[in-house]
Amino acid sequence: MNLQEHIRKVLKEETYFKISDDKYSKLIKDAVLDYVNFNICTLVVSALESIEDQYLVILIVEEQLKSSYREELQEYLNNYIPLKAIYVSVSDGQDCQNYKKI
């Protein structure tokens, strides 16, 4: 394991994840973590209960992102994973250390 992979592993372990227990949530989480190259405060992946094969991904991140980032990540996930739809919501510019205390 190289240094970059090790750092990424440590960051992932220190991040708060809430992942649904179904067949696609772990795949979606892994795809998000492969796409993202910055620290994540919180990652939530949840299946929409009322509609089959549709998921919601919520990211809370520390740094300010470009305005099109949410759309780019959503398009990436929808192209990568064969589901009806994956919706992404991003809250950026948060203070992760204070957020995690709450």
Buried (B, 14 or more C-beta within 10 A) or exposed (E): EEEEEEEBEEBBEEBEBEBBEEEBBEBBBEBBBEEBEEEBBBBBBBBBEEEEEBBBBBBBBBEEBEEEBBEEBBEBBBEBBEBEEBBBEBBBEBEBEEBBEE
